[in-house]
Amino acid sequence: MKLTWKIWLLIIVLVLSLLAIKPTFDSGVVVKSIEPNSLVFQQGMKQGEIIKSLNGEKVSSLEDYSRIISSLFPSQEEKRIDIGTKTNNYIIFTNQTPQIVVQNVPKTRINTGLDIQGGARALVQPEEKLTDSQLQDLIEVSQNRFNVFGISDVKIKAVSDLAGNQFMLIEVAGATPKDLEDLVSKQGKFEAKVANQTIFVGGNEDITDVCRNDATCAGINSCAQSQGGYVCSFQFTIFLSPEAARRHANITSTIPLDPETNGAYLTENLYLFLDDIEVDSLRISSGLKGRETTQISIQGSGEGATQQEAFEDAKNSMNHLQTVLITGSLPYKLNIVKLDTISPALGSQFIYLIFLAGIAAILAVGVIIFIRYKKFKSSLALLFTSFSELLIILGVSALIKWNLDLPSIAGILATIGTGVDQQIVILDEARTGKETSLKERMKRALFVVMTAYLTSLVALLPLYWAGAGLFKGFAITSIIGITAGVFITRPAFADMIRKMEE
């Protein structure tokens, strides 16, 4: 059978789709994120490097990496770790596991969404109407807050619904809903007051630096048993701007010494407020009276039923407070409209089952077509076209770096289903209406296909914005699929059938 230019076009697009997907057979683990100021970060390791070995042992998968790391640190002794990546070698001396997050090397360029990776998703709405520029400012501040808090792989984007309401869609792979809720449900307004006068607020205007990763000026001080559990205390140092230091000197200069402490402290405390709620109070030493100090120690505590729980609570509270002090308050109050958590195991299992069901459905359709038309070649052409559409959708998605989530996969399956319907229309036109030429019948069939495409396109465009963008994946993959079908696969399928009938 001589191939027409339409069939050649389909073959070329399929080859390009395979190149866009680019299957890889690399072994090892890829660095997903690195803790800033960690030893490996200082050595120059970058996100995206592929780790191939640890201390000379080959790393082929995430299981290998976890096994080797676990064997290296049965105790707290300092050890040398030689990390070999695809491009570099790193040597560090540490008594703890390297502060990096790794995952298996992706086998393709296809990006998966939160529904498959697992994590948390929040749909957040500002309390007041914002302009586009204000919404972008809010997104930048929110992104900074997540980065400072140490949560990696965060995607924040502006979305809107058909009514014009504005939202932030926040997706965090590997996080819990509580992580999201703690960071976005509160504005994070921090104030330090003495005698009901503000000394400094969170943000870089008053705070030049916050000690975070240095044990000499930040950490959990002590843990003690209390009534009903344990309490752990934390402390870290902050550094004030000259303006905030002068404000501190002016306010404290008028406060008398406390006679009950023999003049060791002032009569007023330094009160810390987070979102207008007092979170702690600190005594002010007499040596700080009227003094322009740029260094202040912040303290707090965490509670838990066990010492470990109290330690983790104190650590999380300290991280949250440090984050607010560094980034300042969010510029607008936010409401969480929808908060979801997705299990990666459930997502991957669901994807496996849905694709299995899709392939089974396509094969079943092929069998029915064979029974109906009694032509094996026609059934093969239909199956080839359906799988071609699947490959083209995946190729375009990989090319535009679209994250395939569950709505996207639903759109792929729906597209393949409508494609089968249109291919049956082409088959019927090829076998009926013998009074007209085969070429005219194919034109008539493709006209029906084009009409169906335009009506589907018009119906899908509003879905792109509906539900504040939560159905965008369905719209994107469906539009890619039906467009590729109308302009590439359906014409090629029509030429295949025409050649067979001739």
Secondary structure, 3 states (H helix, E strand, C coil): CCCCHHHHHHHHHHHHHHHHHCCCCCCCEEEEEECCCCHHHHHCCCCCCEEEEECCEECCCHHHHHHHHHHHCCCCCCEEEEEEECCCEEEEEECCCCCEEEEECCCCCCEECHHHHCEEEEEEEECCCCCHHHHHHHHHHHHHHHHHHCCCCEEEEEEECCCCCEEEEEEEECCCHHHHHHHHCCCCCEEEEECCEEEEECCCCCEEEECCCCCCCEEEEEEEEECCEEEEEEEEEEEECHHHHHHHHHHHCCCCECHHHCCCEECCCEEEEECCEEEEEECCEHHHCCCCCCEEEEEEEEEECCHHHHHHHHHHHHHHHHHHHHHCCCCCCEEEEEEEEECHHHHHHHHHHHHHHHHHHHHHHHHHHHHHHCCHHHHHHHHHHHHHHHHHHHHHHHHCCCEECHHHHHHHHHHHHHHHHHHHHHHHHHHCCCCCCHHHHHHHHHHHHHHHHHHHHHHHHHHCCHHHHCCHHHHHHHHHHHHHHHHHHHHHHHHHHHHHHC
